[in-house]
Amino acid sequence: MSFVADLRVVLQGRDFRRLFSTRLVSQFSDGIFQFGVLGFAFFSPENQTTALGVATGLAVLLLPYSILGPFVGVFIDRWSRRQILMVAPIVRGGLLFVTAGVVAADVPDPFFYAAALGVLGVNRFFLAALGASLPHVVPQDRLMAANAVTPTSGTVLTFVGVGFGFLLRELVGSGDLGVALLLAISGLMFGLSALIARTMERSLLGPTYDPNRPQTREALRNVVAGLADGARHLVHHRVAAATMGAMAAHRFFYGMATALGIILYRYYFTDGDPDAALEGIGLVVAASGVGYFLAVIITPYATERFTIVRWVPIAMTVAGLLSAVLVLPFQPWGLPIAGFVLGIAGQSVKICADTTVQRDVQDAYLGRAFSLYDMLFNGMYVLAAALSAAILPPNGKSYLAVAIIAAGYVASGLAYRAITQQRVPVTS
């Protein structure tokens, strides 16, 4: 089915519409918040952005998802999910007002990053509760359609929130008070999602009571062992493991490209003008968002025509070759087009990874497989930013970084193809 057809089908359910609205409002607010954090960390006139600063900022944005991800399920399966969707926005909104106060008071940056980490930690619980709640508001025969439309719609609303944040910044200014106002507005918007969640009945979203469920402390101890067990299981499903590896490789090289683009716009293309740099990066983000959306339309047809094991290396190889052609001239026009290309390729690979893991991994291991997926998805991005901090010059113009990105995409595509073509030995 197409995206529009899937959306039309699932919107027929009243409870789904309420949960879906909660997601859309929260992810729109999250876009404003992310723009505020990125603007303060990388494009504030008072701050001198470096590759190390970029790595720190991206770590703050993403590490809570990698570190907390495997553990939040323990609590999501024990606490009322509807209550989480009500309480988390209130807590997050309060933390956002604290963060806004920290920025307005011009306290040292470590206090800002600590407050932002608290906001994102709470958000991790909120997003996990949204995902776990979906099967309670959608019939089994419509669950695949709901899974197809909700992440894409949420991502689109995040990009819209980023755009809204950009417009707000133009109105309120780029100084500390302007950033503080952005964060406060994000907190107010996120609070609206709590009001929407309140319209749902308390027990609607689960969890279902299970007297045999292990105690919380025991469940937390079992998380690490369960992840190791899930990794061993995943290794025996070659296509799923290889496709997840391709997704991780994309995130690594996409993370390098992000750090490269931020420093180039901040110092090489704009001579240190933070407002002009932010406009340039905003264009790259918008182009990447368009690529993400088009991938949702293209990938089903491409995988039907080529199969997943052929389409993934095609997407990776094209991404590597075109990124080199577009970025190596080091001209401002090349980066938005490269962002568009990497958006299509990256989201295509992610869709293929989602599909192969859901299709090939046994249901008993599926949660652990996606916990590993989540850790790789965000951890590789942060790791790439750390490498960029080590190799990027102050103005960002690095032929070495572009070569690593381009060759890495191509090599990853070839490695994926080689792994998935291996014959499984037949045992008698």
Summary of the structure (lengths in Angstrom):
residues: 428
radius of gyration: 21.4
end to end distance: 41.0
largest distance: 72.1
contacts: 1523
relative contact order: 0.14
helix: 83%
strand: 0%
